[in-house]
């Protein structure tokens, strides 16, 4: 029974303390959603602008015939995007600056950039 007692104590404390800080609360603004399409071997648009120091999302659509790997070494994110697929990449808040992204499957593809300001 000690485990149940500990679990009950945790649940009571959680109920009193309320939701964790990272949970969305009523009235909280929605994160910025930047959209980019991979088509014909390049990203459109090549530059995305997002607010600095706030979480954001990048929606990546691949209209090419082969899979790509949306990769940002600067922001530590990588996701495979199959042909015809749209995915959402969740990004942590970024300090003001310039962050590159590419198709990590094909390094001859032009890079894109995310500018946080």
C-alpha positions in Angstrom: 0.0 0.0 0.0 2.9 2.5 0.3 2.9 3.0 -3.4 -0.8 3.9 -3.5 -0.3 6.4 -0.6 2.6 8.0 -2.5 0.6 8.2 -5.7 -2.3 9.8 -3.8 0.0 12.3 -2.3 1.4 13.2 -5.7 -2.1 13.6 -7.2 -3.2 15.8 -4.3 -0.1 18.1 -4.6 -0.6 18.3 -8.4 -4.3 19.2 -8.0 -3.4 22.0 -5.6 -0.4 23.3 -7.6 -2.3 23.4 -10.8 -1.0 22.6 -14.3 2.8 22.7 -15.0 4.2 25.9 -16.4 4.7 24.4 -19.8 1.0 23.6 -20.2 -1.1 26.0 -22.3 -3.6 28.0 -20.3 -6.7 29.8 -21.3 -5.8 33.1 -22.9 -2.2 32.0 -23.8 -1.3 33.1 -27.3 -0.9 30.4 -30.0 2.7 29.7 -31.2 3.7 31.2 -34.5 3.4 28.7 -37.4 5.9 29.3 -40.2 5.2 27.4 -43.4 7.7 26.1 -46.0 7.3 24.0 -49.1 10.0 21.8 -50.6 9.5 21.8 -54.4 11.8 21.2 -57.3 14.9 20.8 -55.1 14.5 24.0 -53.1 12.6 25.5 -50.2 9.9 28.1 -50.7 10.2 30.5 -49.1 13.9 30.3 -48.5 13.7 32.5 -45.4 11.2 32.2 -42.5 10.9 34.9 -39.8 9.6 34.0 -36.3 9.5 35.9 -33.0 12.6 35.5 -30.9 12.4 33.9 -27.5 9.0 32.2 -28.1 8.2 28.6 -29.1 7.2 28.3 -32.7 6.3 25.6 -35.3 7.5 25.0 -38.8 5.1 23.3 -41.2 7.0 21.5 -43.9 5.3 20.3 -47.1 7.2 18.1 -49.5 5.7 18.3 -53.0 8.7 16.5 -54.6 8.8 12.8 -55.7 11.4 11.8 -53.1 11.6 12.0 -49.4 13.6 14.8 -47.7 15.0 15.2 -44.3 14.2 18.7 -42.9 17.3 19.3 -40.8 18.4 22.3 -38.7 21.7 21.6 -37.0 21.5 25.0 -35.4 18.1 24.3 -33.8 18.7 20.6 -33.2 15.8 19.3 -35.2 15.4 16.7 -38.0 12.4 15.1 -39.5 11.8 13.0 -42.6 9.1 14.3 -44.9 7.8 11.8 -47.4 6.5 12.9 -50.8 3.2 14.6 -50.6 3.3 14.8 -46.8 3.1 17.8 -44.5 4.7 17.6 -41.1 4.9 20.0 -38.1 8.3 20.6 -36.4 7.9 22.0 -32.9 10.7 24.4 -32.0 11.8 25.7 -28.7 12.2 29.4 -28.2 15.2 30.7 -30.2 17.4 33.7 -29.3 17.5 36.5 -31.9 19.6 35.2 -34.7 19.9 33.4 -38.0 19.4 29.6 -38.1 19.9 27.5 -41.2 18.0 24.4 -42.4 18.5 22.0 -45.3 17.5 18.7 -46.8 20.0 16.4 -45.1 19.4 13.7 -47.6 20.7 15.9 -50.5 23.4 18.4 -49.6 23.3 19.9 -53.1 19.9 21.4 -52.3 20.0 25.1 -51.4 19.6 25.9 -47.7 16.9 27.8 -46.1 17.0 30.0 -43.0 14.9 30.9 -40.0 15.4 34.4 -38.6 14.3 34.9 -35.1 13.8 38.6 -34.2 
